[in-house]
């Protein structure tokens, strides 16, 4: 690790974890694998302990389908639609180069919304019930994704003079490690909030999903204050990510309103 005279950390991390001949395993890919594994075990724990009606043995199919059709497909298509539509039109094959980054958390969330709806109807389960549990484990994916952004040296922050500022590749000035800020807010803080709601408070189905959308959106808006705005587009003083988060707040409010006006609870009413 090389340090400048001023004491700022110079980012020299490689996006490649392991290179074996022409085969490379990227940190970005490992972030997704780690998120899916943690999500699987935590979701299964929730189902095994009465938080939801999904059978324990169905969790693997649900997480696998959600990973492929929700997170990966939805996240990539969301990035293309929200941030890089022109680039995808000019070079359609770039859509498949996920190892280079370019995954939209907003798109991944929308993809998961549609996948959980399909899975719930197919298996005759409560859409809101399985969605609530999914929202509890989702912050792990957000956390690992932001850590991968930091390793890749992408989506960094505005110029800063704080002691923990980082000089990223291709840059000559220290900047906020905004990836770490967002990882803490969207991963750690969000998980604590949702975990407490799920295990310590009895709320109707759909309320946790609503809380996820609202809290994520607010934390994302705060985190992006320190981040270089996306080049794709902006709305006034709001970056693309901040503006899209406003729609998540509306969605979250709709979920919470429905949950409280049409209260349905899990079969296990007691809290732990």
N, C-alpha and C positions, 0 to 999 in steps of 0.2 A: 504494500500500500504506500503510495507516494503522497507526501504532504507538502503543500506550498509553505513558503516562509510565513505567510499570514495565518497559517493553521487550518485552512479549509481542506476538506477531504476532496481528493481528485478521483472521480469515478472512473475505474478501469475494469469493471466487472465484465465478463464475457457472457453474452446471451446463450452460449452453448454450454451445457452442463457436461456432456460426455461426447467425444468425437471418436468413432471407430471407423476408420477408413472413410467412405463416402456417407456413412450413416451418422447423423448428429441428433442428439437428444437435447432439446432446448429447455431452458428454465420455464419458458412460457407454457410449454406442454406439460411439464411437471406440476406447474401451478394448478392446471385444470385436473390432472389426475389426483393430486392431493385433495383438492376441493371435493371431488366426487367420492373419494374414499371416506373422508371425514363426514360428508353429508350422508352417505349410506349408513354408517354405523350409528350416527346420532339419530337419524330418522327411524331406524329400526328400534333404537332404544325407546324413543317416544311411543312408537306403536306397541312395543312389548309392555310398556308401563301404563297403558290405558289412555294415552293422549291421541285419540283418533281411532277410527274404525277400520283402517286398512290392515289386512292380515299381515303378520310379520313376514311371511314368505313372499308376499307380493312387492316388498320394498325394493328388491334388486331390479325387478323389471321396471318399476316406476322410476328409480334413479337413473337407470341406463337410458330409458326413453327420454327422460327429462334432459339428460346430459347431451344426447345426440340431437334431438329434435327441438328442444327448448333452448338450451344454453348455446351450443355450437352453431346450429342453423339460425336460430333467432338472433344471436349475438352478431354473427357475421353479416346477415342480411340487414340488420339494424345499422351496422357500421356503414355498409354500402349506401343505404338509403339516406341516412342522416348526415354522413360526413364525407363520403367519397364516391358519390354517384357518377360524377364525370370521369374519375379515374377508372371505375369499373367498366364504363361504356367504352373508353379508349382501349382498355386492356382487360377483357373479360376473365382471363386466366388468373388475374391478380386476386379474384374473389376467393380462390382456393388456397392462397398462401397465408394461412392463419399463423404460421410460425413467425411471421414478420410483425405480428401484432394486428391491431385493427379489429377489435371486438367491442361492440357497444353493450354496456350493461343495461341500458334502456331497452335495446332490442332483445337481449337475452331474457329480460323480465317479461316482455310481451310474448315471447316465444313460449315461456313457461306457463303463462296464463292460458294460452290456447291448448298446450299439451295437457295440462292438468284437467281442463274441461273435457277433453277427449278421453283421457284415462278414467275420469270419474264416471262418465256416462257408459263407457264400455264395461266397467266393473261394478256399476250400480253403487257407487260410493258418493259421499258428500263432497262436492267440488270445493266448498268452503273449508271443510274439515281437512282434506289433504293439502289444500293450499296453505292453511295456517301452519301446519308442521313444516312445509317446504320453506316458508318464509323464515322460520326459526333457524334452519340450517343454512339458508342462503348467504348470510354474512361471511361464512367461511370462504365461499367462492369469491366474494368481493375482496376479502383480505388477501388471499393468495394471488389474485389477479393484480392487485396493486403492488404487491411485492415483486411480481414478475415485471411490471412496468418499471420499477426502480432498477432492477438488474439490467433491463434492456436500455436504460438511460433515456426513456421516452416519457412524454407527458410530464415534463418537469415544471418547476415553479418559476415565479417571477424573480428578478434579481433581489438578493438579500445580503445583509451583513450580519445575520445571527451567527453565533459560533458553530452551529451545526449545518451551515449552508454547504452546498456541494457544487463542485465544478464538473459539469457533465460533459460527455464527449462532444467535441465540436464547439464548445463554449469556452469563453475566456473570463467570464465573470461568475462569481458564486451565486447560486440560486437556491430557493426553498426546495427541499426534497418533498414536494407536494404529494408525491405518490405515497410516502410514508404517512403524511397527515391524513390522506383520504383512506388509507388502509386502516388506520386507527379508528377514524370516525365511522366509516361504512362497515368495518369488520368488527372491531372489538366493542365499541360503544353500542352499535346497533344490535349486536348479538346479546349483550347484557340486557338491554331493554326488552327484547322479544322473549328471551329466556325467562325473565321474571314474569312477564305477562302470561306465558304458557304454563309455568310451573307454580306460580305463587298467587295468581289471580284467576278467578273464574269469570271468563268473558264468553259471550256468544260466538258461534262460528262466524268467521269473516272479519271480526274485529282485529285479530292479530295481523291478518293480511292487510287491512286498511292501515294499521299502525306501521307496518313495514314500509308501505309506499310513502306515507307521509314523512316518517322519520328519515328514511333513506334520502328522499328528495331534499329535506331541509339540511341534512348533514352534507349532502353532495354540493348544495349551493354554498355552504360555508367553506368546504374544502377547496372549491374552485376559485375562491377569492385569492388564494395564494398561487394559483396555477396559470401558466401561460394559456390564454384562450385558444380553443381549437381554431384552426385556420379556415375551416369549412364555411362557417357563417356565424352571425351573432344577431341579437335583437337589442338594440340600444346598448346599455351597459352590461347586459347579460350575455354570457357565453352560450354556445349551443347546448352544452350540458346543463347549465342552469335553467335555460328556457324550457328544455324538454322535461326537466324535473317538475315544473309547474303543473304539467298534465298528470304526473304521478300523484301530486297532492290532491288533485280533483278525483282521480281514481280511488285513492285511499279514502277520501271522504265519503265516496259512494259506497265502498265496502263497509265502512264503519256504520253509516246510516242504515244500510240494509240489515247489518248484524244486530243492531240494537232495536230496530223496529220489527224484525222477524226473528226473535231470539230462539236459537236452537243450540243445545249444548252437547258436548261429548257425553258418552254413556257413563264416564267416570266423573262424578261431580266434585269429589273432594280434591283439595289442593294438597301439595306436599311441602 
